[in-house]
């Protein structure tokens, strides 16, 4: 089983408080803590477990720049066999379809049975997997929370749907799946693992290496462009209770009594 | 201007709530455009929904085919590609169905894709300015969408005001004969319904709901104590289920249970829209969180900036003291 997993380096939502930069055209990226997109970690773990059972290799790929090499190494420390960095100034400002086109070009240079992405990333769009599948003319299932290999050519996948139910489908390989969190328990990556892969060569490919025309890529080729960032008006907004913890507890108890909570 | 289409999912013979929300979104995209509802399925349920929609939409486009008896995204996509004009603007809900179908459809239509739209701020030429959220709702962005070759958009359920039904007297157009072969390499097998757990959180008036802020499985005991003191039960957000600290049946959210308590104690929960999508009935929401920018503070009635691991035991103790 040759499995490719598309991953992304994102600002860690659990570790950062986000603020806008003075120009208002981006978040303040100084001192941000970055990590592998949470959903992608589950996708890589799933790929590693499949290869452990069936043999084969796991390749991790990302579109980005030199800073993004660290997440490829992290996932290789986890157990992925190869990493590939797709980096070119021409890729900057790509929309989902642009990213999918770049990934498609890389996939065309290999021979994969299964392509995985995380169900979504920091932008919350959940778009690249479905676009990639359509561009490759491969079957697709999103929000996958169970994979069962039936006979080497067919897999049975569970998709998460509303209300905690699961939709079961059978799909022919090769295919593209986007992986939902909770499908497995991603393994811990220790310092020793990171050190082991610190010197492994990670190939870096440009638009030319991928046979892509830089002119139609990135922002120039994007049909959807982010214009700016802003902080939305707070809806009703909570009444913030202040004072010592004891005072807050007392006020809260009164409010709970008044609203049927006690 | 191009025609706007709105794909209407339905279940057990009733149109999804978003059927009443799309018209507001379409009005903001282009007030002059006609809006056509699109329904796909098979048999009497489909006819019932199509007829019901004529009270909201002036045109309802119906595709009736045995292969569409379950909304398999790949088959629905194939059917839509046969009947939509090349430069159509088509709206889907940003839910598990929309996310499955819409991105690939945009590629096949060679149209722009805009995901999870929460608002629309006007059009200039063929560029539409949309509003969406990133980083779990921590920041919002404006995105410019080029509509010149059509667009596929997913709309966040609940983001646009529902319109009153029974205002239109529309007609149903049957496009079933145009779709032809609808086979696809992805075969739907079955839906496995969620297991019911030991506690039914949908039946409790008081929920003490824990999120990432609980930090460790052992700390859930603190929430259990608080819930016991308040006469409620403990529920949770998705990461707690992913970490396997609680059963799926305790999860509140669009991918978990829909709850309608009187009081919702959001403890260490950031308040993503997927989570809040499961909290209905306008409960009294108390949010306790260390992060002053947590989106939960925008929807809660009462906010408390504290570490839940210190706050919950103090609150439990005081309530227990009070009840003697």
Boltz contact constraints between the chains, C-beta under 6 A:
constraints:
  - contact:
      token1: [A, 13]
      token2: [B, 135]
      max_distance: 6.0
  - contact:
      token1: [A, 13]
      token2: [B, 136]
      max_distance: 6.0
  - contact:
      token1: [A, 17]
      token2: [B, 293]
      max_distance: 6.0
  - contact:
      token1: [A, 18]
      token2: [B, 135]
      max_distance: 6.0
  - contact:
      token1: [A, 18]
      token2: [B, 138]
      max_distance: 6.0
  - contact:
      token1: [A, 18]
      token2: [B, 139]
      max_distance: 6.0
  - contact:
      token1: [A, 27]
      token2: [B, 139]
      max_distance: 6.0
  - contact:
      token1: [A, 96]
      token2: [B, 113]
      max_distance: 6.0
  - contact:
      token1: [A, 122]
      token2: [B, 135]
      max_distance: 6.0
  - contact:
      token1: [A, 123]
      token2: [B, 134]
      max_distance: 6.0
  - contact:
      token1: [A, 124]
      token2: [B, 116]
      max_distance: 6.0
  - contact:
      token1: [A, 124]
      token2: [B, 134]
      max_distance: 6.0
  - contact:
      token1: [A, 125]
      token2: [B, 115]
      max_distance: 6.0
  - contact:
      token1: [A, 126]
      token2: [B, 99]
      max_distance: 6.0
  - contact:
      token1: [A, 127]
      token2: [B, 103]
      max_distance: 6.0
  - contact:
      token1: [A, 127]
      token2: [B, 115]
      max_distance: 6.0
  - contact:
      token1: [A, 130]
      token2: [B, 103]
      max_distance: 6.0
  - contact:
      token1: [A, 130]
      token2: [B, 104]
      max_distance: 6.0
  - contact:
      token1: [A, 131]
      token2: [B, 103]
      max_distance: 6.0
  - contact:
      token1: [A, 131]
      token2: [B, 107]
      max_distance: 6.0
  - contact:
      token1: [A, 133]
      token2: [B, 104]
      max_distance: 6.0
  - contact:
      token1: [A, 134]
      token2: [B, 104]
      max_distance: 6.0
  - contact:
      token1: [A, 134]
      token2: [B, 107]
      max_distance: 6.0
  - contact:
      token1: [A, 134]
      token2: [B, 108]
      max_distance: 6.0
  - contact:
      token1: [A, 135]
      token2: [B, 107]
      max_distance: 6.0
  - contact:
      token1: [A, 139]
      token2: [B, 185]
      max_distance: 6.0
  - contact:
      token1: [A, 139]
      token2: [B, 186]
      max_distance: 6.0
  - contact:
      token1: [A, 142]
      token2: [B, 99]
      max_distance: 6.0
  - contact:
      token1: [A, 142]
      token2: [B, 100]
      max_distance: 6.0
  - contact:
      token1: [A, 143]
      token2: [B, 96]
      max_distance: 6.0
  - contact:
      token1: [A, 160]
      token2: [B, 255]
      max_distance: 6.0
  - contact:
      token1: [A, 161]
      token2: [B, 96]
      max_distance: 6.0
  - contact:
      token1: [A, 162]
      token2: [B, 254]
      max_distance: 6.0
  - contact:
      token1: [A, 163]
      token2: [B, 194]
      max_distance: 6.0
  - contact:
      token1: [A, 164]
      token2: [B, 194]
      max_distance: 6.0
  - contact:
      token1: [A, 164]
      token2: [B, 248]
      max_distance: 6.0
  - contact:
      token1: [A, 164]
      token2: [B, 256]
      max_distance: 6.0
  - contact:
      token1: [A, 165]
      token2: [B, 191]
      max_distance: 6.0
  - contact:
      token1: [A, 165]
      token2: [B, 193]
      max_distance: 6.0
  - contact:
      token1: [A, 165]
      token2: [B, 194]
      max_distance: 6.0
  - contact:
      token1: [A, 166]
      token2: [B, 192]
      max_distance: 6.0
  - contact:
      token1: [A, 167]
      token2: [B, 191]
      max_distance: 6.0
  - contact:
      token1: [A, 168]
      token2: [B, 189]
      max_distance: 6.0
  - contact:
      token1: [A, 168]
      token2: [B, 190]
      max_distance: 6.0
  - contact:
      token1: [A, 169]
      token2: [B, 186]
      max_distance: 6.0
  - contact:
      token1: [A, 169]
      token2: [B, 188]
      max_distance: 6.0
  - contact:
      token1: [A, 170]
      token2: [B, 187]
      max_distance: 6.0
  - contact:
      token1: [A, 170]
      token2: [B, 189]
      max_distance: 6.0
  - contact:
      token1: [A, 171]
      token2: [B, 186]
      max_distance: 6.0
  - contact:
      token1: [A, 172]
      token2: [B, 185]
      max_distance: 6.0
  - contact:
      token1: [A, 181]
      token2: [B, 242]
      max_distance: 6.0
  - contact:
      token1: [A, 182]
      token2: [B, 242]
      max_distance: 6.0
  - contact:
      token1: [A, 223]
      token2: [B, 112]
      max_distance: 6.0
  - contact:
      token1: [A, 223]
      token2: [B, 146]
      max_distance: 6.0
  - contact:
      token1: [A, 224]
      token2: [B, 112]
      max_distance: 6.0
  - contact:
      token1: [A, 224]
      token2: [B, 114]
      max_distance: 6.0
  - contact:
      token1: [A, 224]
      token2: [B, 143]
      max_distance: 6.0
  - contact:
      token1: [A, 224]
      token2: [B, 145]
      max_distance: 6.0
  - contact:
      token1: [A, 225]
      token2: [B, 144]
      max_distance: 6.0
  - contact:
      token1: [A, 226]
      token2: [B, 141]
      max_distance: 6.0
  - contact:
      token1: [A, 226]
      token2: [B, 143]
      max_distance: 6.0
  - contact:
      token1: [A, 227]
      token2: [B, 142]
      max_distance: 6.0
  - contact:
      token1: [A, 227]
      token2: [B, 144]
      max_distance: 6.0
  - contact:
      token1: [A, 228]
      token2: [B, 142]
      max_distance: 6.0
  - contact:
      token1: [A, 229]
      token2: [B, 139]
      max_distance: 6.0
  - contact:
      token1: [A, 229]
      token2: [B, 141]
      max_distance: 6.0
  - contact:
      token1: [A, 230]
      token2: [B, 140]
      max_distance: 6.0
  - contact:
      token1: [A, 232]
      token2: [B, 140]
      max_distance: 6.0
  - contact:
      token1: [A, 234]
      token2: [B, 298]
      max_distance: 6.0
  - contact:
      token1: [A, 235]
      token2: [B, 298]
      max_distance: 6.0
  - contact:
      token1: [A, 235]
      token2: [B, 299]
      max_distance: 6.0
  - contact:
      token1: [A, 238]
      token2: [B, 297]
      max_distance: 6.0
  - contact:
      token1: [A, 238]
      token2: [B, 300]
      max_distance: 6.0
  - contact:
      token1: [A, 238]
      token2: [B, 302]
      max_distance: 6.0
  - contact:
      token1: [A, 238]
      token2: [B, 303]
      max_distance: 6.0
  - contact:
      token1: [A, 239]
      token2: [B, 302]
      max_distance: 6.0
  - contact:
      token1: [A, 240]
      token2: [B, 303]
      max_distance: 6.0
  - contact:
      token1: [A, 241]
      token2: [B, 304]
      max_distance: 6.0
  - contact:
      token1: [A, 245]
      token2: [B, 314]
      max_distance: 6.0
  - contact:
      token1: [A, 248]
      token2: [B, 304]
      max_distance: 6.0
  - contact:
      token1: [A, 249]
      token2: [B, 314]
      max_distance: 6.0
  - contact:
      token1: [A, 249]
      token2: [B, 315]
      max_distance: 6.0
  - contact:
      token1: [A, 249]
      token2: [B, 318]
      max_distance: 6.0
  - contact:
      token1: [A, 255]
      token2: [B, 302]
      max_distance: 6.0
  - contact:
      token1: [A, 259]
      token2: [B, 284]
      max_distance: 6.0
  - contact:
      token1: [A, 260]
      token2: [B, 262]
      max_distance: 6.0
  - contact:
      token1: [A, 261]
      token2: [B, 206]
      max_distance: 6.0
  - contact:
      token1: [A, 261]
      token2: [B, 263]
      max_distance: 6.0
